[in-house]
Amino acid sequence: MRIFKRLLALFLLMIMPFVLSACGSNSSSSDSDQKVTVNFFNQKPEITAQYQKLIKMYQKKHPNVKIQLTTAGQGGGAAALQSKFSSGEAPDIIMLGGLPDIERYEDHLLTLKNLSASKNILPRLVSGGMTEKHRLVGIPVDLEAYGWVINRKVFAKAGVDPDQIHNYQQFVSAVKKIDAQKDRLHLQGVFGFNGADTNSITSMSAQFTSGYYKNDQVKAFESKKFPWTQEKRMKQYLDLIKQYSVKPILSVKYDPSIQDLLFNGKVAMIPQGNWVIPTLDSLEKNWVQNKMGMLPYYVKDNGKDELLTGSSWYLGVTKDHPSHEKAAKDFINWMYNSKEAQDVIINEMRFVPATKNFNTARLPDDVSKDIYQVGTSKNAMTPIHKQYPNGFANEVIGPMVQRYFAGKTSWENLKQVISNQYRQLKTVQSGK
């Protein structure tokens, strides 16, 4: 028996290194082969194909990571995202539409301050991705410009040089000069204002409300008052649009205003931004480089007006699935930092990066280069319409401006309704 015990002990000592080695090998193999699925919720349907391309590129280099893209937009994105959380299927990466979204999902969002993708964000855009406790939870998707998208060929045929327009009075003179030649130029109107779209009306309103907050988006979000400091100029623009736009204004929809009216030279300008670039160049190669320009809204009576530039969307990472966090962060870092991903973003999505020290020579058209120059200047101004209360666009300001265009409400009544409803929505949604 004693000899047996000794032989058993000796046998165990001899095989132990092999057992430990096998265990270590299995552990290492398990870690390296561990697969993870990252769910990415996108609210911009127009760039779904480009995101899918980026995902394929990333998965080719990271075979153990699968990124599942879900897209919901065109007004239904917010509800679809909320239903994901309500059903316990919170995505890992989410596209957030301003501080109201961030407040709603704050308890689910990770701090991204130390993410390498966060290091080069344009400083004035940081507040758009922060919680009330000054925690950075969102990274801007791109740099967008808001103003008038113009057809330079129409301007040229009318003998109007857009580069010589520097104030509101000169803008009005240009509008009247183009209108006087409407028949010769075969125009349906000077403006192709898409009055059927309440979101476009809302983003236009930011031209007259943003200056009040001086790039502090948190302050704009917390305010319970709709600022009327540029009331006079806002009314002047709405009256100008009412007179010189395609009629009836409320029948003009978003897609036709871009793909028919502007593209085909049936109007001189539409109230949009550089997000229309991919659509226009898909209709005709180099249309943007050859024909597109942008003009700001001339709001100041003294000083130079520039295009409003900011980001409508921010990317956040949730903490609902801890085992997915690293993979989600790594993918975002790759999108923002790798040249191959940026090439897709700037050349196919046609985004202008919302980052410091970007080489504008890489941007594929002059409009995008101009937007980056304006957006990174010391006097750049951020639009604040994404910080309006939930429901304000579709239920209040959009319908009230539509009623004003149709002659069914006075300016004073419009002001009163907008002010009251803005305050009520902010009060209810803030709980204060």
C-alpha positions as CSV (number, residue, x, y, z in Angstrom):
1,M,0.0,0.0,0.0
2,R,2.8,2.4,0.9
3,I,4.6,1.6,-2.4
4,F,1.4,2.2,-4.3
5,K,0.9,5.6,-2.6
6,R,4.5,6.6,-3.5
7,L,4.0,5.5,-7.1
8,L,0.7,7.5,-7.3
9,A,2.3,10.6,-5.9
10,L,5.2,10.3,-8.3
11,F,2.8,9.8,-11.3
12,L,0.9,12.9,-10.3
13,L,4.1,15.0,-10.0
14,M,5.1,13.8,-13.5
15,I,1.8,14.6,-15.2
16,M,1.0,17.9,-13.4
17,P,3.0,20.2,-15.7
18,F,1.2,18.7,-18.7
19,V,-2.2,19.2,-17.0
20,L,-1.4,22.8,-16.2
21,S,0.0,23.5,-19.6
22,A,-3.2,22.1,-21.2
23,C,-5.4,24.2,-18.9
24,G,-3.4,27.3,-19.7
25,S,-3.5,26.5,-23.4
26,N,-7.3,26.0,-23.3
27,S,-7.8,29.3,-21.4
28,S,-5.7,31.2,-23.9
29,S,-7.5,29.6,-26.9
30,S,-10.9,30.4,-25.4
31,D,-10.0,34.1,-24.9
32,S,-8.6,34.5,-28.4
33,D,-11.5,32.8,-30.0
34,Q,-14.2,34.6,-28.0
35,K,-16.7,36.2,-30.3
36,V,-18.8,39.2,-29.5
37,T,-21.8,40.8,-31.3
38,V,-22.1,44.6,-31.1
39,N,-25.5,46.1,-31.9
40,F,-25.3,49.5,-33.5
41,F,-28.5,51.7,-33.7
42,N,-28.3,54.2,-36.6
43,Q,-30.8,57.0,-37.1
44,K,-29.6,58.2,-40.5
45,P,-31.0,55.9,-43.2
46,E,-29.2,57.8,-46.0
47,I,-25.8,56.4,-44.8
48,T,-26.9,52.9,-44.1
49,A,-25.0,51.4,-47.1
50,Q,-21.8,53.3,-46.1
51,Y,-22.0,52.1,-42.5
52,Q,-22.4,48.5,-43.8
53,K,-19.3,49.0,-45.8
54,L,-17.3,50.2,-42.8
55,I,-18.6,47.2,-40.8
56,K,-17.4,44.8,-43.4
57,M,-14.0,46.4,-43.5
58,Y,-13.7,46.2,-39.7
59,Q,-15.0,42.7,-39.4
60,K,-12.5,41.5,-42.0
61,K,-9.7,42.7,-39.7
62,H,-11.5,41.6,-36.6
63,P,-13.1,38.2,-37.4
64,N,-14.2,37.7,-33.8
65,V,-16.3,40.8,-33.8
66,K,-19.7,41.0,-35.4
67,I,-21.4,44.3,-35.7
68,Q,-25.2,44.2,-36.2
69,L,-26.5,47.5,-37.7
70,T,-30.2,48.5,-37.1
71,T,-31.4,51.6,-38.9
72,A,-34.6,53.5,-38.1
73,G,-35.1,57.1,-39.2
74,Q,-37.4,59.5,-41.2
75,G,-39.1,60.5,-38.0
76,G,-39.4,57.1,-36.4
77,G,-35.9,56.7,-35.1
78,A,-36.5,58.0,-31.6
79,A,-39.5,55.8,-31.0
80,A,-37.7,52.7,-32.4
81,L,-34.7,53.4,-30.1
82,Q,-36.9,53.8,-27.0
83,S,-38.7,50.5,-27.8
84,K,-35.3,48.7,-27.9
85,F,-34.6,49.9,-24.4
86,S,-38.1,49.1,-23.2
87,S,-37.9,45.6,-24.4
88,G,-34.5,44.9,-22.8
89,E,-32.7,44.9,-26.1
90,A,-30.5,48.0,-25.6
91,P,-28.0,48.5,-28.4
92,D,-24.3,48.9,-27.6
93,I,-23.7,51.9,-29.9
94,I,-26.5,54.4,-30.3
95,M,-27.0,57.5,-32.4
96,L,-28.3,60.3,-30.2
97,G,-30.2,63.3,-31.5
98,G,-29.2,66.1,-29.1
99,L,-29.4,66.6,-25.3
100,P,-33.0,65.5,-24.9
101,D,-31.9,62.0,-26.1
102,I,-28.9,62.1,-23.8
103,E,-31.0,63.0,-20.8
104,R,-33.4,60.2,-21.6
105,Y,-30.6,57.5,-21.8
106,E,-28.1,59.1,-19.4
107,D,-28.2,56.2,-16.9
108,H,-27.4,53.8,-19.7
109,L,-24.4,55.7,-21.3
110,L,-20.7,55.3,-20.6
111,T,-18.3,58.2,-20.1
112,L,-16.3,58.6,-23.2
113,K,-13.8,61.3,-22.1
114,N,-10.8,59.0,-22.3
115,L,-11.7,57.5,-25.6
116,S,-9.1,58.3,-28.2
117,A,-11.9,59.3,-30.7
118,S,-12.9,62.0,-28.1
119,K,-9.5,63.8,-28.1
120,N,-9.9,65.8,-31.2
121,I,-13.5,66.9,-31.0
122,L,-14.0,70.6,-31.9
123,P,-14.3,72.2,-28.4
124,R,-17.5,74.1,-29.1
125,L,-19.3,70.8,-30.0
126,V,-18.4,69.0,-26.7
127,S,-21.3,70.5,-24.8
128,G,-23.7,68.8,-27.3
129,G,-22.6,65.4,-26.0
130,M,-22.6,66.1,-22.3
131,T,-24.9,65.3,-19.5
132,E,-26.1,67.9,-17.0
133,K,-23.3,66.6,-14.7
134,H,-20.8,67.5,-17.4
135,R,-20.1,63.9,-18.3
136,L,-19.1,63.4,-21.9
137,V,-21.2,60.6,-23.3
138,G,-21.5,61.5,-27.0
139,I,-19.1,62.1,-29.9
140,P,-20.3,64.2,-32.8
141,V,-20.9,62.3,-36.0
142,D,-19.9,65.1,-38.3
143,L,-19.9,68.8,-39.0
144,E,-23.0,70.1,-40.7
145,A,-23.7,73.5,-42.1
146,Y,-27.2,75.1,-42.0
147,G,-28.2,77.8,-44.5
148,W,-29.3,78.2,-48.1
149,V,-28.1,75.6,-50.6
150,I,-27.9,77.5,-53.9
151,N,-27.7,76.5,-57.6
152,R,-24.7,78.7,-58.8
153,K,-25.7,78.2,-62.4
154,V,-29.1,79.8,-61.8
155,F,-27.4,82.7,-60.0
156,A,-24.9,83.2,-62.8
157,K,-27.6,83.2,-65.5
158,A,-29.4,85.9,-63.5
159,G,-26.3,88.0,-63.2
160,V,-26.0,87.6,-59.5
161,D,-22.7,86.9,-57.8
162,P,-23.4,85.1,-54.5
163,D,-19.9,85.9,-53.3
164,Q,-20.8,89.6,-53.2
165,I,-23.8,89.1,-50.9
166,H,-22.8,90.2,-47.4
167,N,-26.0,91.3,-45.6
168,Y,-29.7,91.0,-45.5
169,Q,-30.4,94.0,-47.8
170,Q,-28.1,92.6,-50.5
171,F,-29.7,89.2,-50.1
172,V,-33.2,90.7,-50.7
173,S,-31.9,92.6,-53.7
174,A,-30.5,89.4,-55.2
175,V,-33.9,87.6,-54.6
176,K,-35.7,90.4,-56.4
177,K,-33.3,90.4,-59.3
178,I,-33.7,86.7,-59.8
179,D,-37.5,86.9,-59.4
180,A,-37.6,89.6,-62.1
181,Q,-36.1,87.1,-64.5
182,K,-38.2,84.1,-63.4
183,D,-39.8,83.5,-66.8
184,R,-36.6,83.8,-68.8
185,L,-34.8,81.5,-66.4
186,H,-37.8,79.0,-66.3
187,L,-38.0,79.2,-62.5
188,Q,-41.0,78.0,-60.5
189,G,-39.8,80.3,-57.7
190,V,-36.7,81.8,-56.2
191,F,-37.0,79.6,-53.2
192,G,-37.9,75.9,-53.1
193,F,-38.9,76.1,-49.4
194,N,-40.1,72.6,-48.4
195,G,-43.0,73.8,-46.2
196,A,-44.4,70.3,-45.8
197,D,-41.4,69.3,-43.7
198,T,-41.6,70.5,-40.1
199,N,-38.0,69.4,-39.4
200,S,-36.7,71.8,-42.0
201,I,-38.8,74.6,-40.5
202,T,-37.3,73.8,-37.1
203,S,-33.7,73.8,-38.3
204,M,-34.4,77.1,-40.1
205,S,-35.6,78.6,-36.8
206,A,-32.2,77.9,-35.3
207,Q,-30.8,80.7,-37.5
208,F,-32.7,83.2,-35.2
209,T,-32.3,81.5,-31.8
210,S,-28.7,80.1,-31.7
211,G,-26.8,83.4,-31.2
212,Y,-28.5,84.0,-27.9
213,Y,-26.7,81.0,-26.3
214,K,-23.2,81.6,-27.7
215,N,-22.4,77.9,-28.4
216,D,-23.5,76.7,-24.9
217,Q,-25.8,73.9,-25.9
218,V,-26.4,72.8,-22.3
219,K,-27.7,76.3,-21.5
220,A,-30.0,76.1,-24.5
221,F,-31.3,72.8,-23.4
222,E,-32.0,74.0,-19.9
223,S,-33.7,77.2,-20.9
224,K,-37.5,77.3,-20.6
225,K,-37.8,80.4,-22.8
226,F,-37.9,80.5,-26.6
227,P,-35.6,83.4,-27.5
228,W,-37.1,86.1,-29.6
229,T,-34.0,88.3,-29.8
230,Q,-34.0,88.1,-33.6
231,E,-37.8,88.2,-34.0
232,K,-37.7,91.0,-36.6
233,R,-35.3,89.3,-38.9
234,M,-37.1,85.9,-38.5
235,K,-40.4,87.5,-39.6
236,Q,-38.7,89.3,-42.5
237,Y,-37.3,86.0,-43.8
238,L,-40.7,84.2,-43.4
239,D,-42.4,87.0,-45.3
240,L,-39.8,86.9,-48.0
241,I,-40.2,83.1,-48.4
242,K,-43.9,83.4,-48.5
243,Q,-43.7,85.9,-51.4
244,Y,-40.9,84.3,-53.5
245,S,-41.1,80.6,-52.9
246,V,-42.8,77.9,-55.0
247,K,-46.5,77.8,-54.4
248,P,-48.2,76.3,-52.5
249,I,-45.4,76.3,-50.0
250,L,-47.0,73.6,-47.8
251,S,-47.1,71.2,-50.8
252,V,-43.3,71.2,-51.3
253,K,-41.7,68.1,-49.8
254,Y,-38.1,67.4,-48.8
255,D,-37.0,65.0,-51.5
256,P,-38.5,66.8,-54.5
257,S,-37.1,70.1,-53.3
258,I,-33.6,68.7,-53.7
259,Q,-33.9,66.1,-56.5
260,D,-36.2,68.1,-58.8
261,L,-36.4,71.8,-57.9
262,L,-32.8,72.6,-57.0
263,F,-31.1,69.9,-59.1
264,N,-33.0,70.8,-62.3
265,G,-32.6,74.6,-61.8
266,K,-36.3,75.2,-61.2
267,V,-35.4,77.3,-58.1
268,A,-32.3,79.3,-57.1
269,M,-32.0,78.0,-53.6
270,I,-33.5,75.7,-50.9
271,P,-33.1,75.9,-47.0
272,Q,-30.8,72.9,-46.3
273,G,-27.2,72.0,-45.5
274,N,-24.4,69.8,-46.7
275,W,-26.3,66.6,-45.9
276,V,-27.8,67.0,-49.4
277,I,-24.4,66.6,-51.1
278,P,-24.5,62.8,-51.6
279,T,-28.0,63.0,-53.1
280,L,-27.0,65.7,-55.6
281,D,-23.8,64.0,-56.7
282,S,-25.6,60.7,-57.1
283,L,-27.9,62.4,-59.6
284,E,-25.0,63.9,-61.6
285,K,-21.3,63.3,-61.0
286,N,-19.6,66.5,-59.7
287,W,-22.9,68.4,-59.6
288,V,-21.8,69.7,-56.2
289,Q,-18.4,70.9,-57.3
290,N,-19.7,72.5,-60.5
291,K,-23.0,74.0,-59.3
292,M,-23.6,74.0,-55.5
293,G,-22.9,76.8,-53.1
294,M,-24.1,77.9,-49.7
295,L,-25.2,81.2,-48.3
296,P,-25.9,81.9,-44.6
297,Y,-29.0,83.6,-43.2
298,Y,-28.1,87.2,-42.7
299,V,-29.2,87.8,-39.1
300,K,-26.8,90.5,-37.8
301,D,-27.2,94.1,-38.7
302,N,-23.6,94.7,-37.8
303,G,-20.8,92.2,-38.3
304,K,-20.3,89.3,-40.6
305,D,-22.8,86.4,-40.8
306,E,-21.5,82.9,-41.4
307,L,-23.1,79.5,-41.9
308,L,-24.3,77.9,-38.7
309,T,-22.2,74.8,-38.2
310,G,-22.7,72.0,-35.7
311,S,-23.6,68.3,-35.3
312,S,-27.1,67.0,-35.3
313,W,-26.1,63.5,-34.2
314,Y,-23.8,62.1,-31.5
315,L,-22.6,58.5,-31.0
316,G,-22.8,57.0,-27.5
317,V,-21.9,53.6,-26.0
318,T,-24.2,51.9,-23.5
319,K,-23.2,49.9,-20.4
320,D,-26.2,47.5,-20.6
321,H,-23.9,44.7,-21.9
322,P,-20.5,45.0,-20.1
323,S,-18.9,42.3,-22.2
324,H,-19.6,44.3,-25.4
325,E,-18.2,47.6,-24.2
326,K,-14.6,47.2,-25.3
327,A,-15.5,46.0,-28.8
328,A,-18.0,48.9,-29.2
329,K,-15.3,51.5,-28.2
330,D,-12.7,49.9,-30.4
331,F,-15.0,50.1,-33.4
332,I,-15.7,53.8,-32.7
333,N,-12.0,54.6,-32.3
334,W,-11.3,52.8,-35.6
335,M,-14.0,54.9,-37.4
336,Y,-12.6,58.2,-36.1
337,N,-8.9,57.4,-36.2
338,S,-8.1,55.1,-39.2
339,K,-7.4,56.6,-42.6
340,E,-9.3,53.8,-44.4
341,A,-12.4,54.5,-42.4
342,Q,-12.1,58.3,-42.8
343,D,-11.8,57.9,-46.5
344,V,-15.2,56.2,-46.7
345,I,-16.7,58.8,-44.3
346,I,-15.5,61.8,-46.3
347,N,-15.6,60.4,-49.8
348,E,-18.8,58.3,-49.7
349,M,-20.8,59.6,-46.8
350,R,-19.5,63.1,-47.8
351,F,-19.2,64.1,-44.1
352,V,-17.1,66.9,-42.9
353,P,-15.2,65.7,-39.8
354,A,-16.1,67.4,-36.5
355,T,-12.4,67.2,-35.4
356,K,-9.5,69.6,-35.0
357,N,-6.6,69.9,-37.4
358,F,-8.1,68.0,-40.2
359,N,-6.4,68.2,-43.6
360,T,-9.0,69.9,-45.8
361,A,-7.2,68.8,-49.0
362,R,-8.7,65.4,-48.3
363,L,-12.2,66.7,-48.7
364,P,-13.7,66.0,-52.2
365,D,-15.4,69.3,-52.9
366,D,-15.0,73.1,-52.3
367,V,-18.3,73.4,-50.4
368,S,-17.1,70.9,-47.7
369,K,-13.7,72.7,-47.5
370,D,-15.5,76.0,-46.9
371,I,-17.7,74.4,-44.2
372,Y,-14.7,73.1,-42.4
373,Q,-13.0,76.5,-42.5
374,V,-16.1,78.2,-41.2
375,G,-16.8,75.5,-38.6
376,T,-13.3,75.7,-37.1
377,S,-13.0,79.5,-37.0
378,K,-13.1,81.4,-33.7
379,N,-16.4,83.0,-34.5
380,A,-18.2,79.7,-35.5
381,M,-21.8,79.5,-34.3
382,T,-23.5,76.2,-33.3
383,P,-27.2,75.7,-34.0
384,I,-29.4,74.8,-31.0
385,H,-32.6,73.4,-32.5
386,K,-31.6,69.8,-31.4
387,Q,-31.9,71.1,-27.8
388,Y,-35.6,72.1,-28.3
389,P,-37.9,70.0,-26.2
390,N,-39.2,66.7,-27.5
391,G,-42.3,67.2,-29.7
392,F,-41.6,70.9,-30.3
393,A,-40.7,70.5,-34.0
394,N,-43.7,68.4,-35.1
395,E,-46.3,69.6,-32.7
396,V,-45.6,73.4,-32.2
397,I,-43.1,75.4,-34.3
398,G,-43.6,73.4,-37.5
399,P,-47.4,73.6,-37.6
400,M,-47.4,77.2,-36.4
401,V,-45.1,78.4,-39.2
402,Q,-47.1,76.4,-41.7
403,R,-50.2,78.2,-40.5
404,Y,-48.4,81.5,-40.9
405,F,-47.4,80.6,-44.5
406,A,-51.0,79.7,-45.2
407,G,-52.3,83.0,-43.7
408,K,-54.2,81.2,-40.9
409,T,-52.5,82.9,-38.0
410,S,-51.0,86.2,-37.1
411,W,-47.4,86.8,-36.2
412,E,-48.4,87.8,-32.6
413,N,-50.5,84.7,-32.2
414,L,-47.6,82.5,-33.6
415,K,-45.2,84.1,-31.0
416,Q,-47.6,83.6,-28.1
417,V,-48.4,79.9,-28.9
418,I,-44.7,79.0,-29.5
419,S,-43.6,80.7,-26.3
420,N,-46.3,79.1,-24.2
421,Q,-45.9,75.6,-25.6
422,Y,-42.1,75.8,-25.4
423,R,-42.2,76.6,-21.7
424,Q,-44.8,73.9,-21.0
425,L,-42.9,71.2,-22.8
426,K,-39.6,72.2,-21.1
427,T,-41.3,72.2,-17.7
428,V,-42.9,68.9,-18.1
429,Q,-39.9,67.2,-19.6
430,S,-37.4,68.6,-17.1
431,G,-39.6,67.7,-14.1
432,K,-38.7,71.1,-12.6
